[in-house]
Amino acid sequence: MEHVQSSGGGPWGGMTVDDKFFTMLRELIGGRVLDDFCSEFPMEEYDLRLDFEGNKREVGTPFANSFT
């Protein structure tokens, strides 16, 4: 998938957070293990990315539920 236009999130944007997460994961389990997992189980990698994205969206601000 080609990234056509950059979003305005800057260093805290979603793609940067994703990159940092997968860098951390690579450091924890090893690059080869992660590469093997991604090549052998592409749907599970996709699910991992979707789950991570969902978790990012659940993180709220301290005032998220204050204005109901």
Biotite code that builds the C-alpha atoms (Angstrom):
import biotite.structure as struc

atoms = struc.array([
    struc.Atom([0.000, 0.000, 0.000], chain_id="A", res_id=1, res_name="MET", atom_name="CA", element="C"),
    struc.Atom([1.391, 3.390, -0.972], chain_id="A", res_id=2, res_name="GLU", atom_name="CA", element="C"),
    struc.Atom([1.218, 6.243, 1.506], chain_id="A", res_id=3, res_name="HIS", atom_name="CA", element="C"),
    struc.Atom([-0.019, 9.100, -0.698], chain_id="A", res_id=4, res_name="VAL", atom_name="CA", element="C"),
    struc.Atom([-0.188, 11.995, 1.729], chain_id="A", res_id=5, res_name="GLN", atom_name="CA", element="C"),
    struc.Atom([1.359, 12.381, 5.131], chain_id="A", res_id=6, res_name="SER", atom_name="CA", element="C"),
    struc.Atom([-1.017, 12.872, 8.052], chain_id="A", res_id=7, res_name="SER", atom_name="CA", element="C"),
    struc.Atom([-0.609, 15.752, 10.452], chain_id="A", res_id=8, res_name="GLY", atom_name="CA", element="C"),
    struc.Atom([0.230, 13.715, 13.551], chain_id="A", res_id=9, res_name="GLY", atom_name="CA", element="C"),
    struc.Atom([3.907, 14.583, 13.542], chain_id="A", res_id=10, res_name="GLY", atom_name="CA", element="C"),
    struc.Atom([6.120, 12.612, 15.929], chain_id="A", res_id=11, res_name="PRO", atom_name="CA", element="C"),
    struc.Atom([3.065, 11.419, 17.855], chain_id="A", res_id=12, res_name="TRP", atom_name="CA", element="C"),
    struc.Atom([1.120, 10.343, 14.768], chain_id="A", res_id=13, res_name="GLY", atom_name="CA", element="C"),
    struc.Atom([-0.247, 6.855, 14.411], chain_id="A", res_id=14, res_name="GLY", atom_name="CA", element="C"),
    struc.Atom([2.387, 5.624, 11.973], chain_id="A", res_id=15, res_name="MET", atom_name="CA", element="C"),
    struc.Atom([5.206, 6.755, 14.269], chain_id="A", res_id=16, res_name="THR", atom_name="CA", element="C"),
    struc.Atom([3.596, 4.959, 17.198], chain_id="A", res_id=17, res_name="VAL", atom_name="CA", element="C"),
    struc.Atom([3.225, 1.828, 15.037], chain_id="A", res_id=18, res_name="ASP", atom_name="CA", element="C"),
    struc.Atom([6.887, 2.005, 14.006], chain_id="A", res_id=19, res_name="ASP", atom_name="CA", element="C"),
    struc.Atom([7.995, 2.377, 17.630], chain_id="A", res_id=20, res_name="LYS", atom_name="CA", element="C"),
    struc.Atom([5.820, -0.551, 18.718], chain_id="A", res_id=21, res_name="PHE", atom_name="CA", element="C"),
    struc.Atom([7.192, -2.870, 16.046], chain_id="A", res_id=22, res_name="PHE", atom_name="CA", element="C"),
    struc.Atom([10.750, -1.712, 16.752], chain_id="A", res_id=23, res_name="THR", atom_name="CA", element="C"),
    struc.Atom([10.209, -2.599, 20.407], chain_id="A", res_id=24, res_name="MET", atom_name="CA", element="C"),
    struc.Atom([8.672, -5.942, 19.436], chain_id="A", res_id=25, res_name="LEU", atom_name="CA", element="C"),
    struc.Atom([11.638, -6.657, 17.153], chain_id="A", res_id=26, res_name="ARG", atom_name="CA", element="C"),
    struc.Atom([14.024, -5.917, 20.041], chain_id="A", res_id=27, res_name="GLU", atom_name="CA", element="C"),
    struc.Atom([12.050, -8.130, 22.449], chain_id="A", res_id=28, res_name="LEU", atom_name="CA", element="C"),
    struc.Atom([11.666, -11.229, 20.301], chain_id="A", res_id=29, res_name="ILE", atom_name="CA", element="C"),
    struc.Atom([14.400, -10.698, 17.724], chain_id="A", res_id=30, res_name="GLY", atom_name="CA", element="C"),
    struc.Atom([14.291, -9.457, 14.180], chain_id="A", res_id=31, res_name="GLY", atom_name="CA", element="C"),
    struc.Atom([14.541, -12.881, 12.605], chain_id="A", res_id=32, res_name="ARG", atom_name="CA", element="C"),
    struc.Atom([11.661, -14.246, 14.675], chain_id="A", res_id=33, res_name="VAL", atom_name="CA", element="C"),
    struc.Atom([9.453, -11.303, 13.740], chain_id="A", res_id=34, res_name="LEU", atom_name="CA", element="C"),
    struc.Atom([10.443, -11.529, 10.070], chain_id="A", res_id=35, res_name="ASP", atom_name="CA", element="C"),
    struc.Atom([9.718, -15.266, 10.031], chain_id="A", res_id=36, res_name="ASP", atom_name="CA", element="C"),
    struc.Atom([6.378, -14.710, 11.737], chain_id="A", res_id=37, res_name="PHE", atom_name="CA", element="C"),
    struc.Atom([5.387, -12.022, 9.231], chain_id="A", res_id=38, res_name="CYS", atom_name="CA", element="C"),
    struc.Atom([6.390, -14.084, 6.208], chain_id="A", res_id=39, res_name="SER", atom_name="CA", element="C"),
    struc.Atom([4.913, -17.383, 7.445], chain_id="A", res_id=40, res_name="GLU", atom_name="CA", element="C"),
    struc.Atom([1.731, -15.952, 8.965], chain_id="A", res_id=41, res_name="PHE", atom_name="CA", element="C"),
    struc.Atom([0.759, -12.809, 7.032], chain_id="A", res_id=42, res_name="PRO", atom_name="CA", element="C"),
    struc.Atom([-2.868, -12.865, 8.213], chain_id="A", res_id=43, res_name="MET", atom_name="CA", element="C"),
    struc.Atom([-1.766, -13.093, 11.844], chain_id="A", res_id=44, res_name="GLU", atom_name="CA", element="C"),
    struc.Atom([0.576, -10.140, 11.277], chain_id="A", res_id=45, res_name="GLU", atom_name="CA", element="C"),
    struc.Atom([-2.372, -8.224, 9.827], chain_id="A", res_id=46, res_name="TYR", atom_name="CA", element="C"),
    struc.Atom([-4.481, -9.175, 12.862], chain_id="A", res_id=47, res_name="ASP", atom_name="CA", element="C"),
    struc.Atom([-1.691, -8.044, 15.194], chain_id="A", res_id=48, res_name="LEU", atom_name="CA", element="C"),
    struc.Atom([-1.561, -4.677, 13.455], chain_id="A", res_id=49, res_name="ARG", atom_name="CA", element="C"),
    struc.Atom([-5.361, -4.323, 13.588], chain_id="A", res_id=50, res_name="LEU", atom_name="CA", element="C"),
    struc.Atom([-5.441, -5.259, 17.272], chain_id="A", res_id=51, res_name="ASP", atom_name="CA", element="C"),
    struc.Atom([-2.706, -2.746, 18.026], chain_id="A", res_id=52, res_name="PHE", atom_name="CA", element="C"),
    struc.Atom([-4.607, -0.049, 16.095], chain_id="A", res_id=53, res_name="GLU", atom_name="CA", element="C"),
    struc.Atom([-7.762, -0.859, 18.044], chain_id="A", res_id=54, res_name="GLY", atom_name="CA", element="C"),
    struc.Atom([-5.912, -0.570, 21.328], chain_id="A", res_id=55, res_name="ASN", atom_name="CA", element="C"),
    struc.Atom([-4.474, 2.789, 20.298], chain_id="A", res_id=56, res_name="LYS", atom_name="CA", element="C"),
    struc.Atom([-7.988, 4.046, 19.612], chain_id="A", res_id=57, res_name="ARG", atom_name="CA", element="C"),
    struc.Atom([-9.187, 2.940, 23.069], chain_id="A", res_id=58, res_name="GLU", atom_name="CA", element="C"),
    struc.Atom([-6.600, 5.076, 24.806], chain_id="A", res_id=59, res_name="VAL", atom_name="CA", element="C"),
    struc.Atom([-8.358, 8.247, 25.821], chain_id="A", res_id=60, res_name="GLY", atom_name="CA", element="C"),
    struc.Atom([-7.610, 11.465, 27.555], chain_id="A", res_id=61, res_name="THR", atom_name="CA", element="C"),
    struc.Atom([-8.276, 11.978, 31.269], chain_id="A", res_id=62, res_name="PRO", atom_name="CA", element="C"),
    struc.Atom([-11.279, 14.120, 30.308], chain_id="A", res_id=63, res_name="PHE", atom_name="CA", element="C"),
    struc.Atom([-12.721, 11.811, 27.646], chain_id="A", res_id=64, res_name="ALA", atom_name="CA", element="C"),
    struc.Atom([-15.850, 10.989, 29.645], chain_id="A", res_id=65, res_name="ASN", atom_name="CA", element="C"),
    struc.Atom([-16.214, 14.299, 31.499], chain_id="A", res_id=66, res_name="SER", atom_name="CA", element="C"),
    struc.Atom([-18.445, 16.051, 28.989], chain_id="A", res_id=67, res_name="PHE", atom_name="CA", element="C"),
    struc.Atom([-21.489, 13.821, 28.617], chain_id="A", res_id=68, res_name="THR", atom_name="CA", element="C"),
])
